[in-house]
Amino acid sequence: MNPGFSDLFACLAASFVMSGRVKSRQGGSSAVLEQATLSINERILKECHTLYTDSDKGLVRIAEEVGLNLLAPRKKITVILIGNHSAGKSSFINWYIEEHVQRTGVAIETQGFTFVTSGRKRESLTGNATLHLYPHFKPLQEIPGVVDYLNTEISTSKQKKFSLVTFVDTPGLVDGDMKYPFDVNESIEWLGELADLIFVFFDPIGQALCKRTLNLVEQLNIRHPERLRFYLSKADEAGTESDRQRVMMQIVQELCKRPGLNKTGFDMPTIYIPNPNKLVRCVNQIEDVCKDIEKTINQTIQNTLNTLEKDCEKIAQIVDKQIEDDNNAKSYNLRASGKGIMFMLLGLIIPLMLIINFMVSNASRELLVSLLGENGADMLRFYLSPIRQFWDLVPEESHLTTLMVLIGLSVVLLGLARWSTRLKPTLSRSQKRRLADHREFVQTVVKAKKKTLYQDYLQQSVAEHDL
């Protein structure tokens, strides 16, 4: 080969290898950078999610092998905002993430469901892409017309606790002849089943007493009253303090007319979007909303870690039960095999002895002696004497009947042998070893990881010497 071409080939190969190393380093450095920018709570939820979804040793896969159905925990909480149109739902989301991702205005701007979540880059997703991003929301597509009005707004914002929250902005609710392209009540009620928090915004200058909103709130309260939070939004536009109190009294009276909502300790904070250029005397409790979100995040982390331990215990108990059942099945199979062999031998001995007795009785002594010898012939006749005596006791006219009975008895014994040898299924050695490995993994590796994550979580608030 020409030396020039050899040098060129070597240079190309070297550059290819170097480019691969650079790309791998870039990929590794980006992963490390992303891990470093995660907060402790984000990392805990992410690692818990990975413990469930790992393709090789994930709890979901292990649970499937032992016949248990587990769901992986979500890495974020879900907050649904409902209320009449122009109640300030979209404005609150924009304020919380400090980015204008949702259109706001007096008109009905939000006509479908918008998922607002954090991500690596600003992006908008349509219905099918949204369901692919949130597979646990896929049953929502069974409601006709909903998918076409689903979308997701991905923001790069890291403000407040947004990296641990997914907001769901819902259509503005109105009474009258307003037509929705899908069953909005059924859709919101279904979403309420998966939500961690449900914010209900009442607009003091709009249709705060919208019957559709009140009916929907009443239905949600029946199933998940602990998730509902009520707020008087746009409180700075309600006029004087007496006007605000009057509006709040009207809303509370309407809510209390509903049997399920008539409860003690009812709270409805006043909130509005802060505007430094506008002087407002009304108390703004919007920061309490943020604290409520943060509290729910903390509760979700604790619940996730507790559920992780419970799921490990469930898997370990099922594995122990399956191994115990397998040992019992093997013991049963051993006893059953012994019974079957005994019945089979009895079923075969009866006709065999009758046949041998018949042949010996009809054979001459000289033939037996020539075949078995003097001692062998005498020993055979001695052992067959009980059968010969039994047969001599039977009247000659009953020989055929007795023979049929003995054959029938033999058939019954062979049938019992077949029935007794019906064995229970058992595990192979490799299956049993795999189950033991699964139990060892969840009891040692996963539980140890859970303990470490719990310590990381507690270190944020508890003194080090208390751990």
Sequence and secondary structure as in RCSB ss.txt:
>XXXX:A:sequence
MNPGFSDLFACLAASFVMSGRVKSRQGGSSAVLEQATLSINERILKECHTLYTDSDKGLVRIAEEVGLNLLAPRK
KITVILIGNHSAGKSSFINWYIEEHVQRTGVAIETQGFTFVTSGRKRESLTGNATLHLYPHFKPLQEIPGVVDYL
NTEISTSKQKKFSLVTFVDTPGLVDGDMKYPFDVNESIEWLGELADLIFVFFDPIGQALCKRTLNLVEQLNIRHP
ERLRFYLSKADEAGTESDRQRVMMQIVQELCKRPGLNKTGFDMPTIYIPNPNKLVRCVNQIEDVCKDIEKTINQT
IQNTLNTLEKDCEKIAQIVDKQIEDDNNAKSYNLRASGKGIMFMLLGLIIPLMLIINFMVSNASRELLVSLLGEN
GADMLRFYLSPIRQFWDLVPEESHLTTLMVLIGLSVVLLGLARWSTRLKPTLSRSQKRRLADHREFVQTVVKAKK
KTLYQDYLQQSVAEHDL
>XXXX:A:secstr
  HHHHHHHHHHHHHHHHHHHHHHHHHHHHHHHHHHHS HHHHHHHHHHHHHH TTT HHHHHHHTT       S
SEEEEEEEBTTSSHHHHHHHHHTS  S  SSS    SEEEEEE SS EEE HHHHHHH GGGGGGGGSTT GGGE
EEEEE    TTGGGEEEEE   B  TT   SS HHHHHHHHHHH SEEEEEE TTTTTT HHHHHHHHHHHHH G
GGEEEEE SGGGS SHHHHHHHHHHHHHHHHTSGGG  TT    B     TTS   S   HHHHHHHHHHHHHHH
HHHHHHHHHHHHHHHHHHHHHHHHHHHHHHHHHHHHHHHHHHHHHHHHHHHHHHHHHHHHHHS HHHHHHHHHHH
HHHHHHHHHHHHHHHHHHS GGGHHHHHHHHHHHHHHHHHHHHHHT       HHHHHHHHHHHHIIIIIIHHHH
HHHHHHHHTTTS GGG 
